[in-house]
């Protein structure tokens, strides 16, 4: 074999080795790299949706939903600056808060809260999205007064009427909201709802619009006695529609974890 042929063969071998090294690096992308890419993509989608309807992206708060996610993934989100986290179950919230107590986290409880779990939840959750009965509201207010905390609350409304969804019925909300000023140890900030049928984007838009219109009616009814600024609506599959319909808080989970292995 001539010297030129040997050089070409060596170059070819080196090229192949480099290709394998590059491919291996691409395959071994870190969890934090994936999280950063997904987080930036979600933030970009929020900004585009807000701009599209003449709103500022700064009006939208994203709650990163961490249920079923390993602790290392949550820590990755925290290192990337995502400090607003949401849990669906009170027991999981308690555990996460203990495990991550060295971080400055604003915790949101976004799932159902039973009255017997209120006392342990209130020192942790800055926000509760799921006030779905006057009995629960009364318990939260009473215990908040005893503990000296002031949680921010959202009243959950079943705008779709779907039997699997929690919340007040829309028609009872004028009576409910009229009673809110008597609760002196909490701040009622707005309303929360879930779309009735996952994957039905037009149905989701109707539900989100109905919540915004209900909020506007209630705000007009109450004047300055109650300020219902916040609308928590929209998840990974429909948060852009929710923003277009007035959401100020979106709850994003699966879109943040695409490409990661998560428990079923």
Secondary structure, DSSP 8 states (H G I E B T S, - for coil): --HHHHHHHHHHHHHHHHHHHHHHHHHT--HHHHHHHHHHHHHHHHHHHHHHTT--GGG-EEEEE-TT--HHHHHHHHHTT--EEEESSHHHHHHHHHHTTTS--EEEE-S---GGGHHHHHTTEEEEEEE-SHHHHHHHHHHHHHHT---EEEEEB-TT--TT--SB-GGGHHHHHHHGGG--SSEEEEEE---SSTT-HHHHHHHHHHHHHHHHHHHHHHTTSS---EEE---TTTHHHHHHTT-SEEEE-GGGSTTS----
